[in-house]
Amino acid sequence: MARRLTPVVLIAGFLGSGKTSLLNHLLRGDHGVRIGVIVNDFGSVGIDSMLVAGQVDSTVSLSNGCLCCAVDVGEMDAMLDRLTRTDIDVIVVEASGLAEPRTLVRMILGSENPRVGYGGLVVLVDGAEFEDSRVRHPELDLHVRMADLVVLNKSDLLSAEDAETVRGRVEELAERAPVLTTTHGRIDPRLLFDEVARADDAPRQLRLDELLLEQEHRHHAGDGHSHLHDGYRSVTFTAVSPMDPRALVRFLEEPPAGLYRVKGFVYFGIDGHTERYLVQTVGRHIRFDLAPWGRGARRHTELVLIGAGVDTDEIEDSLARCVADPAVDRGAESMTAVHRYVVEA
């Protein structure tokens, strides 16, 4: 059985871009997820309802079951280890306004902690100050190019024409990474992590089938609550026939524009490789884990793909072309492409 990893989501952006607003929005969300927050300094971060201004190098329990701690970069690995030993579902690292995202990304990807996984680099951009920020901080262009997801914030401070111009420039820098336009740092948490269902207050990750049913229910329920669905689209792909490993890996390595996350399981059906391959991607970071099929389970592929501004028809057509042609002999050597991304237990 593949071990459950705690995703570590990095939030970066220069001072005033809206990182703390985004973090507060995530903490206030009604998603049942217990978030471990790592920030640089409580004194400069206004986490709502914490009432702990000035406490540094400490861990504070929040009323919603989340934890917040203040560390410097040198202490990051130790705090990640501490948080993953609790009932935390996801860890969000809010980098200081002057932090170098590359250092943090390398730290997570290179971590020897077997309980954490890379959850993506989210870079916030102040839309109203974008050009001035590029002049003051030339490294902003590199940060946007590195991002797995770009949040173009403060769009309400721009005219429709200016907003379109700024978005176009950000999209050029981001290349194929999704760009999400928002105000006050409000993005749907489901872009970053899955909701969690709990019974008797015990943490339990939603199974993929439960997640799909929950999303379908919320979409059609008309419950009167405002959702941020307009910012992103999700696609569900299912195939009973085996998938072609080389074709699928090519799709994951060069994802369609705007695609941010892929999650689910894959059936390749090649002799010696008939296990269930669990796949998780964030941006172009790909991970496969092996897991057995449940007793009596139907062998098939089921994927959920999430992005901003994606062409859903293009995604479905591209994945349909990844279904193996039964007339083509696929030897075990074709699995080499997949095994490059298999993480050993």
C-alpha contacts under 8 A as a table, 3 or more apart, distances in Angstrom:
res1	aa1	res2	aa2	distance
1	M	290	L	7.27
1	M	291	A	4.86
1	M	292	P	6.51
2	A	289	D	6.04
2	A	290	L	6.16
2	A	291	A	5.52
2	A	345	A	7.39
3	R	115	R	7.91
3	R	345	A	7.78
4	R	115	R	7.25
5	L	114	P	7.62
5	L	115	R	4.96
5	L	116	V	5.03
5	L	117	G	5.59
6	T	84	T	6.80
6	T	88	I	7.70
6	T	89	D	6.01
6	T	90	V	5.40
6	T	91	I	6.99
6	T	115	R	6.05
6	T	116	V	4.72
6	T	117	G	5.90
7	P	89	D	7.71
7	P	90	V	5.25
7	P	91	I	6.24
7	P	116	V	5.84
7	P	117	G	4.77
7	P	118	Y	5.56
7	P	119	G	4.67
7	P	193	F	7.91
8	V	90	V	6.24
8	V	91	I	4.73
8	V	92	V	5.79
8	V	93	V	7.13
8	V	108	I	7.48
8	V	116	V	6.71
8	V	117	G	6.10
8	V	118	Y	5.31
8	V	119	G	4.69
8	V	120	G	7.24
9	V	90	V	7.66
9	V	91	I	6.20
9	V	92	V	4.81
9	V	93	V	6.17
9	V	118	Y	6.82
9	V	119	G	4.44
9	V	120	G	5.18
9	V	121	L	6.25
9	V	122	V	7.43
9	V	192	L	7.44
10	L	92	V	5.95
10	L	93	V	4.87
10	L	94	E	6.29
10	L	95	A	7.17
10	L	104	L	7.63
10	L	105	V	7.67
10	L	119	G	7.34
10	L	120	G	6.19
10	L	121	L	4.80
10	L	122	V	5.98
11	I	19	K	6.72
11	I	92	V	7.16
11	I	93	V	6.02
11	I	94	E	4.96
11	I	95	A	6.08
11	I	121	L	6.13
11	I	122	V	4.84
11	I	123	V	5.97
11	I	124	L	7.45
12	A	19	K	6.92
12	A	94	E	6.40
12	A	95	A	5.27
12	A	96	S	7.29
12	A	97	G	7.08
12	A	99	A	7.60
12	A	101	P	6.65
12	A	121	L	7.36
12	A	122	V	6.18
12	A	123	V	4.82
12	A	124	L	6.22
13	G	17	S	5.93
13	G	18	G	7.83
13	G	19	K	6.73
13	G	95	A	7.67
13	G	96	S	7.92
13	G	97	G	5.82
13	G	98	L	7.99
13	G	123	V	5.36
13	G	124	L	4.82
13	G	125	V	6.33
14	F	17	S	5.75
14	F	96	S	7.77
14	F	97	G	4.26
14	F	98	L	6.29
14	F	124	L	7.71
14	F	125	V	7.63
15	L	18	G	7.79
15	L	96	S	7.78
15	L	97	G	4.57
15	L	98	L	7.50
16	G	19	K	7.62
16	G	126	D	7.20
17	S	124	L	5.83
17	S	125	V	5.51
17	S	126	D	4.55
17	S	153	N	6.90
18	G	21	S	5.17
18	G	22	L	6.26
18	G	124	L	6.77
18	G	125	V	7.96
18	G	126	D	7.32
18	G	153	N	6.91
18	G	184	H	6.66
18	G	185	G	5.68
19	K	22	L	5.19
19	K	23	L	6.25
19	K	94	E	7.06
19	K	124	L	6.64
19	K	185	G	6.95
20	T	23	L	4.90
20	T	24	N	6.04
20	T	45	V	6.82
20	T	46	G	6.91
20	T	47	I	7.08
20	T	94	E	7.75
21	S	24	N	5.17
21	S	25	H	6.15
21	S	184	H	6.00
21	S	185	G	5.26
21	S	186	R	7.62
22	L	25	H	5.06
22	L	26	L	6.34
22	L	184	H	7.03
22	L	185	G	4.13
22	L	186	R	5.84
22	L	187	I	7.32
23	L	26	L	5.10
23	L	27	L	6.26
23	L	47	I	7.84
23	L	94	E	7.85
23	L	185	G	7.91
24	N	27	L	5.04
24	N	28	R	6.14
24	N	47	I	6.17
24	N	48	D	6.38
25	H	28	R	5.26
25	H	29	G	6.22
25	H	185	G	7.22
25	H	186	R	6.22
25	H	187	I	7.98
26	L	29	G	5.23
26	L	189	P	6.30
27	L	35	I	7.24
27	L	64	N	7.95
27	L	66	C	7.78
29	G	32	G	7.98
29	G	189	P	7.67
31	H	189	P	7.98
31	H	195	E	5.40
31	H	196	V	6.86
32	G	195	E	6.38
32	G	196	V	5.53
32	G	197	A	6.76
32	G	198	R	7.66
33	V	88	I	7.86
33	V	89	D	6.04
33	V	90	V	7.44
33	V	195	E	6.08
33	V	196	V	5.66
34	R	64	N	7.32
34	R	65	G	5.67
34	R	66	C	4.85
34	R	67	L	7.83
34	R	87	D	7.25
34	R	88	I	5.09
34	R	89	D	5.27
34	R	90	V	6.74
35	I	65	G	7.70
35	I	66	C	4.80
35	I	67	L	6.47
35	I	88	I	5.77
35	I	89	D	6.05
35	I	90	V	5.16
35	I	91	I	5.62
35	I	92	V	6.91
36	G	66	C	5.73
36	G	67	L	4.84
36	G	68	C	5.95
36	G	83	L	6.58
36	G	88	I	5.93
36	G	89	D	7.62
36	G	90	V	6.17
36	G	91	I	4.43
36	G	92	V	6.13
37	V	66	C	7.62
37	V	67	L	6.08
37	V	68	C	4.61
37	V	69	C	6.30
37	V	91	I	5.77
37	V	92	V	4.94
37	V	93	V	5.89
37	V	94	E	7.41
38	I	68	C	6.01
38	I	69	C	5.17
38	I	70	A	5.91
38	I	71	V	6.92
38	I	91	I	7.46
38	I	92	V	6.28
38	I	93	V	4.70
38	I	94	E	6.13
39	V	42	F	7.11
39	V	45	V	7.67
39	V	68	C	7.57
39	V	69	C	6.32
39	V	70	A	5.01
39	V	71	V	6.45
39	V	93	V	6.17
39	V	94	E	5.11
39	V	95	A	6.54
39	V	96	S	7.45
40	N	70	A	5.19
40	N	71	V	5.29
40	N	72	D	5.70
40	N	94	E	7.37
40	N	95	A	6.77
40	N	96	S	6.09
41	D	44	S	5.71
41	D	45	V	6.42
41	D	56	V	6.29
41	D	70	A	5.36
41	D	71	V	7.03
42	F	45	V	5.07
42	F	46	G	7.27
42	F	47	I	8.00
42	F	52	V	7.40
42	F	53	A	5.64
42	F	54	G	5.87
42	F	55	Q	6.18
42	F	56	V	6.18
42	F	70	A	6.35
43	G	46	G	7.76
43	G	53	A	5.25
43	G	54	G	4.78
43	G	55	Q	7.24
43	G	56	V	7.73
47	I	50	M	5.88
48	D	51	L	7.83
50	M	53	A	7.64
50	M	62	L	6.79
52	V	55	Q	5.79
55	Q	58	S	6.64
56	V	69	C	7.84
56	V	70	A	5.58
56	V	71	V	7.54
57	D	69	C	6.79
57	D	70	A	4.97
57	D	71	V	5.59
58	S	69	C	5.52
58	S	70	A	6.02
58	S	71	V	7.97
59	T	67	L	6.70
59	T	68	C	5.61
59	T	69	C	4.29
59	T	70	A	7.04
60	V	67	L	5.69
60	V	68	C	5.19
60	V	69	C	6.20
61	S	65	G	6.73
61	S	66	C	6.10
61	S	67	L	4.65
61	S	68	C	6.48
62	L	65	G	5.72
62	L	66	C	5.19
62	L	67	L	5.75
62	L	68	C	7.23
63	S	66	C	7.09
66	C	88	I	7.17
67	L	88	I	7.96
71	V	74	G	7.84
71	V	75	E	5.80
71	V	76	M	6.53
71	V	79	M	7.77
72	D	75	E	5.50
72	D	76	M	6.55
73	V	76	M	5.12
73	V	104	L	7.98
74	G	77	D	7.44
75	E	78	A	5.54
75	E	79	M	6.34
76	M	79	M	5.20
76	M	80	L	6.14
77	D	80	L	5.06
77	D	81	D	6.24
77	D	107	M	7.89
77	D	111	S	7.54
78	A	81	D	5.14
78	A	82	R	6.29
79	M	82	R	4.91
79	M	83	L	6.08
80	L	83	L	5.21
80	L	84	T	6.15
80	L	91	I	8.00
80	L	116	V	7.79
81	D	84	T	5.38
81	D	85	R	6.64
81	D	113	N	6.84
81	D	115	R	7.98
82	R	85	R	5.47
82	R	86	T	7.22
83	L	86	T	5.45
83	L	88	I	6.61
83	L	91	I	7.86
84	T	87	D	7.39
84	T	88	I	6.46
84	T	115	R	6.48
84	T	116	V	7.30
85	R	88	I	7.96
87	D	203	P	6.76
88	I	91	I	7.28
90	V	193	F	7.30
95	A	98	L	7.80
95	A	99	A	5.75
95	A	101	P	7.67
96	S	99	A	5.14
100	E	103	T	5.75
100	E	104	L	7.08
101	P	104	L	5.20
101	P	105	V	6.12
101	P	121	L	7.85
101	P	143	H	6.98
102	R	105	V	5.12
102	R	106	R	6.09
102	R	146	M	7.99
103	T	106	R	5.32
103	T	107	M	6.17
104	L	107	M	4.96
104	L	108	I	6.39
105	V	108	I	5.33
105	V	109	L	6.13
105	V	121	L	7.32
106	R	109	L	5.13
106	R	110	G	5.66
107	M	110	G	5.24
107	M	111	S	5.79
108	I	111	S	5.09
108	I	116	V	7.86
108	I	117	G	7.24
108	I	118	Y	6.09
109	L	117	G	7.47
109	L	118	Y	6.22
111	S	116	V	7.89
113	N	116	V	6.02
118	Y	282	V	7.76
119	G	192	L	7.40
119	G	282	V	6.44
120	G	147	A	7.83
120	G	148	D	5.79
120	G	149	L	7.55
120	G	192	L	7.99
120	G	282	V	5.66
120	G	283	G	7.10
121	L	146	M	7.77
121	L	147	A	5.27
121	L	148	D	5.23
121	L	149	L	6.49
122	V	147	A	5.87
122	V	148	D	6.13
122	V	149	L	4.88
122	V	150	V	5.81
122	V	151	V	7.08
123	V	143	H	7.05
123	V	144	V	6.45
123	V	147	A	5.85
123	V	148	D	7.98
123	V	149	L	6.47
123	V	150	V	5.00
123	V	151	V	6.16
124	L	150	V	5.98
124	L	151	V	4.75
124	L	152	L	6.11
124	L	153	N	6.59
125	V	130	F	6.72
125	V	150	V	7.28
125	V	151	V	6.13
125	V	152	L	4.97
125	V	153	N	5.80
126	D	129	E	5.41
126	D	130	F	5.58
126	D	152	L	6.35
126	D	153	N	5.24
126	D	154	K	6.03
127	G	130	F	5.04
127	G	152	L	5.77
127	G	153	N	5.60
127	G	154	K	5.63
127	G	155	S	5.92
127	G	157	L	7.92
127	G	158	L	7.52
127	G	163	A	7.41
127	G	166	V	6.73
128	A	154	K	6.39
128	A	155	S	7.06
128	A	157	L	6.06
128	A	158	L	6.19
129	E	132	D	5.39
129	E	133	S	5.82
130	F	133	S	5.11
130	F	134	R	6.30
130	F	166	V	7.40
131	E	134	R	5.12
131	E	135	V	6.55
132	D	135	V	5.17
132	D	136	R	6.31
133	S	136	R	5.07
133	S	137	H	5.63
133	S	138	P	7.73
133	S	140	L	7.44
134	R	137	H	5.07
134	R	138	P	5.02
134	R	139	E	7.48
134	R	140	L	5.91
134	R	141	D	7.05
135	V	138	P	5.78
137	H	140	L	5.72
138	P	141	D	6.38
139	E	142	L	5.29
139	E	143	H	6.42
140	L	143	H	5.01
140	L	144	V	6.25
141	D	144	V	5.26
141	D	145	R	6.31
141	D	173	L	6.52
142	L	145	R	5.01
142	L	146	M	6.19
143	H	146	M	5.12
143	H	147	A	6.27
144	V	147	A	5.22
144	V	150	V	6.74
144	V	170	V	7.58
144	V	173	L	6.31
144	V	174	A	5.57
145	R	173	L	5.61
145	R	174	A	4.73
145	R	175	E	7.09
146	M	174	A	7.63
147	A	150	V	6.17
147	A	174	A	7.20
147	A	177	A	7.06
148	D	177	A	5.79
148	D	178	P	7.32
148	D	260	Y	6.75
148	D	282	V	6.81
148	D	283	G	4.81
148	D	284	R	7.67
149	L	177	A	5.94
149	L	178	P	5.38
149	L	179	V	6.26
149	L	180	L	7.66
149	L	260	Y	6.82
149	L	283	G	7.57
150	V	174	A	7.46
150	V	177	A	7.24
150	V	178	P	6.28
150	V	179	V	4.75
150	V	180	L	6.19
151	V	179	V	5.89
151	V	180	L	4.86
151	V	181	T	5.98
151	V	182	T	6.99
151	V	185	G	7.83
152	L	155	S	7.01
152	L	167	R	7.39
152	L	179	V	6.75
152	L	180	L	5.85
152	L	181	T	4.65
152	L	182	T	6.16
153	N	181	T	6.05
153	N	182	T	5.03
153	N	183	T	5.25
153	N	184	H	6.75
153	N	185	G	6.10
154	K	157	L	5.75
154	K	158	L	7.67
154	K	182	T	6.47
154	K	183	T	4.65
154	K	184	H	6.27
154	K	185	G	7.75
155	S	158	L	5.52
155	S	163	A	6.41
155	S	181	T	6.60
155	S	182	T	5.97
155	S	183	T	5.67
156	D	159	S	7.68
156	D	183	T	6.19
158	L	161	E	7.87
158	L	162	D	5.78
158	L	163	A	5.46
159	S	162	D	5.17
159	S	163	A	5.94
160	A	163	A	5.13
160	A	164	E	6.26
161	E	164	E	5.27
161	E	165	T	6.36
162	D	165	T	5.01
162	D	166	V	6.11
163	A	166	V	5.24
163	A	167	R	6.03
164	E	167	R	5.15
164	E	168	G	6.13
165	T	168	G	5.18
165	T	169	R	6.48
166	V	169	R	5.19
166	V	170	V	6.21
167	R	170	V	5.05
167	R	171	E	6.02
167	R	179	V	7.91
167	R	181	T	7.92
168	G	171	E	5.15
168	G	172	E	6.30
169	R	172	E	5.15
169	R	173	L	6.51
170	V	173	L	5.17
170	V	174	A	6.06
170	V	179	V	7.69
171	E	174	A	4.91
171	E	175	E	5.84
171	E	176	R	7.65
171	E	177	A	7.82
171	E	178	P	7.99
171	E	179	V	6.58
172	E	175	E	5.26
174	A	177	A	5.37
174	A	178	P	7.57
174	A	179	V	7.60
175	E	257	A	7.92
176	R	256	P	7.22
176	R	257	A	4.44
176	R	258	G	5.89
176	R	259	L	7.99
177	A	257	A	6.35
177	A	258	G	5.26
177	A	259	L	6.96
177	A	260	Y	7.11
177	A	283	G	7.01
178	P	257	A	6.81
178	P	258	G	3.78
178	P	259	L	6.24
178	P	260	Y	6.45
178	P	307	G	6.47
178	P	308	A	5.26
178	P	309	G	6.93
179	V	258	G	7.04
179	V	308	A	6.49
179	V	309	G	7.70
180	L	231	G	6.33
180	L	232	Y	7.83
180	L	308	A	6.23
181	T	231	G	7.40
182	T	185	G	6.34
182	T	186	R	6.23
182	T	187	I	7.00
183	T	186	R	6.05
187	I	191	L	7.66
187	I	228	L	6.71
187	I	231	G	7.45
188	D	191	L	5.86
188	D	192	L	7.86
188	D	227	H	7.50
188	D	228	L	5.45
188	D	229	H	7.28
188	D	231	G	7.67
189	P	192	L	5.43
189	P	193	F	6.21
189	P	194	D	7.79
190	R	193	F	5.13
190	R	194	D	5.55
190	R	195	E	6.91
191	L	232	Y	7.65
191	L	260	Y	7.96
191	L	261	R	7.76
191	L	306	I	6.96
191	L	307	G	7.54
194	D	206	L	7.76
194	D	211	L	7.99
195	E	205	Q	7.75
195	E	206	L	7.19
195	E	211	L	7.89
196	V	203	P	7.45
196	V	204	R	6.39
196	V	205	Q	5.28
196	V	206	L	5.69
197	A	203	P	7.32
197	A	204	R	6.06
197	A	205	Q	6.56
197	A	206	L	6.11
198	R	201	D	5.49
198	R	202	A	5.51
198	R	203	P	5.37
198	R	204	R	5.70
199	A	202	A	5.55
199	A	203	P	7.43
199	A	204	R	7.75
206	L	210	E	5.89
206	L	211	L	5.78
207	R	210	E	5.19
207	R	211	L	6.13
208	L	211	L	5.01
208	L	212	L	6.27
208	L	264	G	6.83
209	D	212	L	5.21
209	D	213	L	6.30
210	E	213	L	5.11
210	E	214	E	6.03
211	L	214	E	5.08
211	L	215	Q	6.17
212	L	215	Q	5.17
212	L	216	E	6.16
213	L	216	E	5.06
213	L	217	H	6.06
214	E	217	H	5.07
214	E	218	R	6.20
215	Q	218	R	5.24
215	Q	219	H	6.11
216	E	219	H	5.12
216	E	220	H	6.42
217	H	220	H	5.44
217	H	221	A	5.65
218	R	221	A	5.13
218	R	222	G	7.39
218	R	223	D	7.72
219	H	222	G	7.23
222	G	225	H	7.75
228	L	231	G	6.02
228	L	232	Y	7.97
229	H	232	Y	5.86
229	H	233	R	7.15
230	D	233	R	7.49
231	G	308	A	6.18
231	G	309	G	7.78
232	Y	306	I	7.07
232	Y	307	G	5.49
232	Y	308	A	4.25
232	Y	309	G	6.50
232	Y	310	V	7.88
233	R	306	I	5.87
233	R	307	G	5.66
233	R	308	A	6.09
233	R	309	G	7.22
233	R	310	V	6.84
233	R	312	T	7.79
234	S	304	V	6.82
234	S	305	L	5.46
234	S	306	I	4.39
234	S	307	G	6.53
234	S	312	T	7.88
235	V	304	V	5.72
235	V	305	L	5.06
235	V	306	I	6.50
235	V	312	T	6.47
235	V	315	I	7.86
235	V	316	E	7.72
236	T	302	E	7.30
236	T	303	L	5.75
236	T	304	V	4.63
236	T	305	L	6.40
237	F	301	T	7.79
237	F	302	E	5.71
237	F	303	L	5.17
237	F	304	V	6.47
237	F	316	E	6.86
237	F	319	L	7.65
238	T	300	H	7.35
238	T	301	T	5.46
238	T	302	E	4.52
238	T	303	L	6.53
239	A	242	P	7.29
239	A	243	M	7.88
239	A	300	H	5.83
239	A	301	T	5.09
239	A	302	E	6.70
239	A	323	V	7.50
240	V	299	R	6.96
240	V	300	H	4.51
240	V	301	T	6.36
241	S	300	H	6.68
241	S	301	T	7.96
241	S	323	V	6.68
241	S	324	A	7.17
242	P	267	Y	5.41
242	P	268	F	4.71
242	P	269	G	5.49
242	P	300	H	6.92
242	P	301	T	7.44
242	P	323	V	6.20
242	P	324	A	5.82
243	M	248	L	7.11
243	M	266	V	7.24
243	M	267	Y	6.25
243	M	268	F	4.95
243	M	269	G	7.69
243	M	301	T	7.62
243	M	322	C	5.91
243	M	323	V	4.34
243	M	324	A	4.87
244	D	247	A	5.43
244	D	248	L	6.12
244	D	268	F	6.52
244	D	322	C	5.55
244	D	323	V	5.56
244	D	324	A	4.43
244	D	325	D	7.75
244	D	330	R	7.98
245	P	248	L	5.23
245	P	249	V	6.12
245	P	268	F	6.66
245	P	322	C	7.90
245	P	334	S	6.33
245	P	335	M	5.91
245	P	337	A	6.78
245	P	338	V	6.31
246	R	249	V	5.30
246	R	250	R	6.23
246	R	334	S	6.25
246	R	335	M	7.28
246	R	337	A	5.90
246	R	338	V	7.43
247	A	250	R	5.15
247	A	251	F	6.34
247	A	321	R	7.81
247	A	322	C	5.12
248	L	251	F	5.04
248	L	252	L	6.32
248	L	319	L	7.33
248	L	322	C	5.45
249	V	252	L	4.99
249	V	253	E	5.97
249	V	337	A	6.51
249	V	338	V	6.50
250	R	253	E	5.11
250	R	254	E	6.06
251	F	254	E	5.36
251	F	255	P	5.44
251	F	256	P	7.87
251	F	318	S	7.49
251	F	319	L	7.64
252	L	255	P	5.22
252	L	281	T	7.79
252	L	284	R	7.02
252	L	286	I	7.33
253	E	284	R	5.92
253	E	286	I	7.80
254	E	284	R	7.44
255	P	259	L	6.34
255	P	284	R	7.47
256	P	259	L	5.83
256	P	310	V	7.36
256	P	314	E	7.85
256	P	315	I	6.96
257	A	309	G	7.86
257	A	310	V	6.36
258	G	307	G	5.33
258	G	308	A	5.13
258	G	309	G	5.59
258	G	310	V	5.09
259	L	283	G	7.10
259	L	305	L	7.22
259	L	306	I	6.06
259	L	307	G	4.15
259	L	308	A	6.56
259	L	310	V	6.20
260	Y	281	T	7.82
260	Y	282	V	5.73
260	Y	283	G	5.01
260	Y	305	L	7.67
260	Y	306	I	5.77
260	Y	307	G	4.69
260	Y	308	A	7.40
261	R	280	Q	7.36
261	R	281	T	5.38
261	R	282	V	4.78
261	R	283	G	6.36
261	R	305	L	5.76
261	R	306	I	5.13
261	R	307	G	6.61
262	V	279	V	7.29
262	V	280	Q	5.62
262	V	281	T	5.03
262	V	282	V	6.91
262	V	303	L	6.80
262	V	304	V	5.77
262	V	305	L	4.52
262	V	306	I	6.45
263	K	278	L	7.63
263	K	279	V	5.50
263	K	280	Q	4.56
263	K	281	T	6.54
263	K	303	L	5.69
263	K	304	V	5.43
263	K	305	L	6.66
264	G	278	L	5.85
264	G	279	V	5.58
264	G	280	Q	6.89
264	G	301	T	7.81
264	G	302	E	5.66
264	G	303	L	4.41
264	G	304	V	6.15
265	F	276	R	6.38
265	F	277	Y	5.35
265	F	278	L	4.24
265	F	279	V	5.69
265	F	301	T	5.70
265	F	302	E	5.58
265	F	303	L	6.29
266	V	276	R	6.05
266	V	277	Y	5.03
266	V	278	L	6.36
266	V	279	V	7.28
266	V	300	H	6.70
266	V	301	T	4.35
266	V	302	E	6.49
266	V	303	L	7.70
267	Y	274	T	6.90
267	Y	275	E	7.24
267	Y	276	R	5.84
267	Y	277	Y	6.56
267	Y	299	R	6.32
267	Y	300	H	5.33
267	Y	301	T	5.26
268	F	273	H	7.11
268	F	274	T	6.43
269	G	273	H	6.48
269	G	274	T	4.85
269	G	275	E	7.98
270	I	273	H	5.17
270	I	274	T	5.86
270	I	330	R	7.18
270	I	331	G	7.13
270	I	332	A	6.52
271	D	274	T	6.43
271	D	331	G	7.98
271	D	332	A	6.91
272	G	332	A	7.37
273	H	332	A	7.63
273	H	335	M	7.99
275	E	290	L	6.49
275	E	291	A	6.30
275	E	292	P	5.67
275	E	293	W	6.77
276	R	290	L	5.96
276	R	291	A	5.25
276	R	292	P	5.71
276	R	293	W	5.88
276	R	299	R	7.98
277	Y	288	F	6.21
277	Y	289	D	5.75
277	Y	290	L	4.90
277	Y	291	A	6.36
278	L	288	F	5.46
278	L	289	D	5.03
278	L	290	L	6.11
278	L	291	A	6.96
279	V	286	I	7.44
279	V	287	R	5.73
279	V	288	F	4.57
279	V	289	D	6.53
280	Q	286	I	6.19
280	Q	287	R	5.34
280	Q	288	F	6.59
281	T	284	R	6.71
281	T	285	H	5.46
281	T	286	I	4.50
281	T	287	R	6.14
282	V	285	H	5.27
282	V	286	I	6.81
286	I	341	Y	6.28
287	R	341	Y	5.22
287	R	342	V	6.07
287	R	343	V	6.80
288	F	338	V	7.46
288	F	339	H	7.78
288	F	341	Y	5.64
288	F	342	V	4.50
288	F	343	V	6.35
289	D	342	V	5.61
289	D	343	V	5.97
289	D	344	E	7.62
290	L	342	V	7.65
293	W	296	G	7.93
293	W	297	A	6.03
293	W	299	R	7.65
294	G	297	A	5.13
307	G	310	V	5.86
310	V	315	I	7.98
311	D	314	E	5.31
311	D	315	I	6.45
312	T	315	I	5.11
312	T	316	E	6.24
313	D	316	E	5.18
313	D	317	D	6.06
314	E	317	D	5.15
314	E	318	S	5.98
315	I	318	S	5.12
315	I	319	L	6.18
316	E	319	L	5.26
316	E	320	A	6.09
317	D	320	A	5.05
317	D	321	R	6.40
318	S	321	R	5.25
318	S	322	C	6.71
319	L	322	C	4.93
319	L	323	V	6.98
320	A	323	V	5.57
321	R	324	A	7.91
324	A	328	V	7.74
325	D	328	V	5.53
326	P	329	D	7.37
330	R	333	E	7.94
330	R	334	S	6.44
331	G	334	S	5.82
331	G	335	M	7.96
332	A	335	M	5.64
332	A	336	T	7.80
333	E	336	T	5.64
334	S	337	A	6.52
335	M	338	V	5.26
335	M	339	H	6.22
336	T	339	H	5.08
336	T	340	R	6.38
337	A	340	R	5.70
337	A	341	Y	7.74
338	V	341	Y	5.73
338	V	342	V	6.71
339	H	342	V	4.80
